[in-house]
Amino acid sequence: MKIRYFAWLRERLNRGEEDVDLPAEVVTVGDLIQWLRDRDEAADLAMQKPQLIKAALDTEIVPHTAPIGNAKVIALFPPMTGG
């Protein structure tokens, strides 16, 4: 599965994307965010307020409770503002 990071998440993690093999216990977007934080100090620091992180599964924006299912790409990004 590919995880893509955008905006300040990409800057703080010093990477735009990564390929991961998720463990079976990672079922929802919220589980994914916690798993990323647990395995990587930079991710833990960047995602200290996980409620601010938005997510999209294969281009569809979803809540943290959404099941990952068979998604091929998960995008994580901070809130967007208009302008």
C-alpha positions in Angstrom: 0.0 0.0 0.0 1.2 3.5 -0.8 0.9 6.3 1.7 1.3 9.9 0.3 2.0 12.8 2.5 1.1 16.4 1.6 1.9 20.0 2.7 3.5 20.3 6.1 3.3 16.6 6.8 5.6 16.0 3.8 8.0 18.6 5.0 8.1 17.4 8.6 8.5 13.8 7.6 11.0 14.6 4.9 9.3 12.3 2.4 6.4 12.6 0.1 5.3 8.9 0.0 6.2 5.5 1.2 5.2 1.9 0.5 4.1 -0.1 3.6 2.8 -3.5 4.4 0.2 -2.9 7.1 -0.2 -5.4 9.9 -3.6 -7.1 10.2 -4.6 -5.0 13.2 -4.5 -1.8 11.2 -8.1 -1.7 9.9 -9.2 2.0 9.9 -7.6 5.3 9.0 -7.3 6.1 12.7 -5.5 2.8 13.2 -3.1 3.7 10.4 -2.3 7.1 11.9 -1.6 5.5 15.3 0.5 2.8 13.7 2.6 5.3 11.8 3.1 7.3 15.0 4.1 4.2 17.0 6.8 3.1 14.5 8.4 6.4 13.6 9.4 9.2 15.9 9.2 11.8 13.1 5.6 10.7 12.4 4.8 10.8 16.1 6.0 14.4 16.3 4.3 15.5 13.0 0.9 13.9 14.0 0.7 15.0 17.7 -2.8 16.2 17.0 -4.1 13.3 14.9 -7.6 14.9 14.8 -6.1 17.6 12.5 -5.0 15.0 9.9 -7.3 14.6 6.9 -7.3 11.4 4.9 -8.3 10.1 1.5 -8.6 6.5 0.3 -8.0 6.3 -3.4 -8.9 10.0 -3.8 -12.1 9.9 -1.6 -11.9 12.0 1.6 -12.9 9.8 4.5 -13.2 10.1 8.3 -10.7 8.4 10.6 -13.3 5.7 11.3 -13.3 4.6 7.7 -12.1 1.1 7.0 -9.0 1.0 4.8 -10.2 -2.1 3.0 -8.5 -2.7 -0.4 -7.4 0.9 -0.9 -4.3 1.2 -3.0 -3.3 4.7 -2.0 -3.9 6.6 1.3 -3.2 10.3 1.3 -2.7 12.1 4.6 -2.8 15.9 4.7 -3.5 18.8 7.0 -6.7 20.8 6.8 -7.1 22.8 3.6 -8.0 26.5 3.5 -9.7 28.4 0.7 -8.2 31.3 -1.1 
